[in-house]
Structures are given as structure tokens and as C-alpha cells.
């Protein structure tokens, strides 16, 4: 997510506290927040997929290979 969108999220937040938002601004805020949340999740997923765990028996398991392809139905 680019810095302009993050700044817009912040602008809408400040405006919502100061004077309230129009219906269109509320919709925009909801869309931007959802987009931001997805970007954070994707970033975290990418980091977790690159973690290696050493098991008790000495084998090394990559979390991305073990769990990376698993997704809940509907997602």
C-alpha cells in the first residue's frame, strides 16, 4: 500500500473525529482500511513463510512449505 493511501486513511480518521464523514467518505474509509488490512496480512504471511523451525530431532522445517498453501475455505 502506498503512502498516499495511508495518508488518506489518516485524513479520513481525523475528519471523522473532528466533524464526521459523509456516506461516500465512510465507504472510502472502509475500502481503504480493508485494503490496508490485506496488505498487512500479506506482509506477515510472507514473513512467516520464510521462517525455518528446527525440530527436536534436528530436522529443519520451513513454515511456508508446511503451512503456506493452506487457506480456509472462502478466503
Secondary structure, DSSP 8 states (H G I E B T S, - for coil): --HHHHHHHHHHHHHHHHT---HHHHHHHHHHHHHHHHHHHHHHHHHHTT-EEE-TTS-EEEHHHHHTT---TT-
